[in-house]
Amino acid sequence: MAAEKIGANFKRNMFTENQVLRAILGICSSLAVTNTMRNSLVMGLGVAFVTGLSSLTLSLMRNIIPFRVRMLVQTLVIAAYVIFVDLFLQAFLPDISKQLGPYVGLIITNCIIMGRAEAYAQSNPPIPAMFDGFFAGLGYTMVLLFISLIREVLGFGTIFGMNVNFIGFETWTIMIMPPAAFFIIGSMIWFISARAAKKEAPKAK
C-alpha cells in the first residue's frame, strides 16, 4: 500500500473513516471516561501517543517480525508504551491518574491501536505509519471531547472544571452516568452513518 499524503491521512482518520464513528472501535473507553473533558483529553492524548509510536515501531520492525508471531510482538510493543503513559500520569498528573483508574492500563486493549498496526503499519513506511496512528488517536480524542462536552455541561454545569452554569439550570444526574454516553455516541454513529449513506446513494444509481 502506497503511503498517503499527510493531509489525506489526517482527513481520513479524523472524519471520513473515524475509528470510533465509522469502524466502531474504542467504544468501551468512549463510554467510561467521558464524564469530564479533562479526563477525555488525557485519555485521548494517551491513546494518540501510544498509537502513533507503536505504529512507528512496528513499521520499523515489519520486515523482521515472523508473521506467525506478529500479534504477540504488537501486543508487547503496545504494552511498553502504555506502561510509559501510565507511569507518566502517576508521576505528573496523579489526580487524573486516580480518576481514570484502570482505564489507562486498558489502553492496551483499545482495538484502534491494534487495528492501525494491522491495517497500516504492517505495510507502510515508518513515518506515514506514525502519522496514521497519531491521527487515528486524534480522531478518537475528538469524539471523546465532543461526548464529554455534552455530558460535563449538562451533568456538572462546567467545561474543563470551570463553571458555565451562569443561568443556574438544573444539572442532569443521568448525564454523568454511562447510559448517557451510550446514547450520545449511538446518536453520533447514526448521524454519521446516515450522512455517509446519503452521499453514497447517488453513486449507486
N, C-alpha and C positions, 0 to 999 in steps of 0.2 A: 504494500500500500504506500503510495507516494505521500510524502509529508505535506500537510496542508499549510497554507499561509496562516500566520498568527491571527490575523483579523477574522478569517473564515472559521478558524478553530474556536476563537472566542465566541463568535455569534452562535455557532453550533451548540457548544456546551452550555452557554448561558440561556439561550432562547429556543432555537428550533428543535434541539434534542436534549433539553434539560434532563439530567439524570433522574430527578425526583418526579417531575411532572410528565415526562414522556416515557421514560424507561421504568418508572415506579420503583426506583431503588432508594435506599436510605430512609425508608418510611418510618421505621421504629424510632430512630433518634429524632426525626422530624416531629413526632408526636410527643416525645418525652421531655425535650429540653427547651421548648418554645414558649414557656410561660413568661419569660422576660427576654428583652432584646440583648441584654448583656451576655446572658448565658448562650443565646443563639449565636452571637457574633464570635465568642470564644470557641464554641464547638465548631462552627463553620470554618473559621480560620485554621483550627487544628486539623480538620479533615482536608482542607486545601493544601496545607503544608505536607501532610502525610501522603496524599495522593500525588502531588507534584514530585516530591523527592523519591517516593517508591517507584513511580513510573520512570524517572530518570535512571535510577539504579538498576531496575530490571531491564530497561532498554540497553544499558551498557553491558549487561550480563547475558543478553538474549541469545548470543551465539555460542555460549559456553555452558548453558544450563541444559542438561539432558531433558528431553521433552517429557519423559515419564515422571520426573520429579519436579517439574516446573512449579506446580501449585504449592508444594511444600516450601520451595525456595521463596516464592512470592509471599507466603504467609510469614516466613521468618523475617524477610526484609521489612514488610509492613509492620510487624510486631516491634521491631527495633525502633522504628520512627515513632510509633505510638507510645512506647516507653519513654522516649525522649520528651514528647509532648506532655505526658502525664507528670514526669519529674519537673519539667519547666513550670507547669501550673502550680504544683505543690510548693515550689520554691519561691515563685514571684507573684502568683495570684492565688494564695491559699483559700480565700473566701469563695472564689468561684470554683476552685477545685473541689471544695466540700459540697457546694450546691450541685455541681454536675455529678459528683459521686462516681458510681461505677461506669457511667456512660462514656467517660474519657477512655477507659480501658477497652470499652466495647467498640471503639472506632475500628479496631481490627476486624470486626465482623461486618462493617459497613460494605455493602455489596458494590458501591460505587468504586471503591479503591481496587478491589479485585477485578471488577468489570473493565476499568480502564487499562489495567495491566494486561488482561487477556485480549481485549479488543483493539488496543492501540500500541502499547509499549512493546509488545511481543514482535511487532512487525514494522516499527518505525525507529528512526534515529533518536538518540538521547534528548536533544534539545526540543524538537517537536513533541516528543513524548512527555517531557516535563511540563511544557505549556499546556498540553492536552489535559494532563492530570490536575494541574493547578486551576485551569479554567473550569473543569468539571467540579472541583471543590468550591469555586466561587459561585457557580450556578446553584449548588446545594446551599451555600451560605445565603444567597439572595432569597431563596424560598423560605429558609428558616427565619430570616429577618422580617419578611412580609407577614408570615404567620404570627410571629411573636409581637409585631407591631399592633395587630388587631387584638391579640389576647391581652397584652400588657395595658393598652389604653382602656379597653372595656373592663378588664378584670381588676386592675390596680389604679387606673387613672394616671399612669405615669408613662414616660418614654425614657429608657435608659436610667430609670430610677428617679427622674425629675418630674415633679407634679405638673400635669397639664389639665387637671380637672378643675378649671377655673370657674365653671358654671355649677359645680357641685352635683353632677349627675350621680345617680346610684350605680355603683360598680356591680358587675355581674359575677357572682361567685363561680358560675359554671365555666366562665372563660379561662379560669386558671386551672381547670381540670382537663385531663387528657381527652375526653369526648369532644371538647371544643376544637382542639387541634385536629382531631379526626374529621370533624365536619368541615372545617376551613380548607384543609388540604384536599378533601374529597371534592369540594366545590371548585377549587383551583384546577384539579386534574380534569374534571368535567368540562370546565370552560375552555381550557387549552385544547383538549381533545376535540371538542365540538368545533372550535375555530379552525383547527387543522383539517378536520373532515370537510368543512365548508370550502376551504381553499382547494382541497383535492378534488371536490365534486366536479367542477368544470373540466378538469383534465381527464376524468374517467369517461366522459361522453365522446 
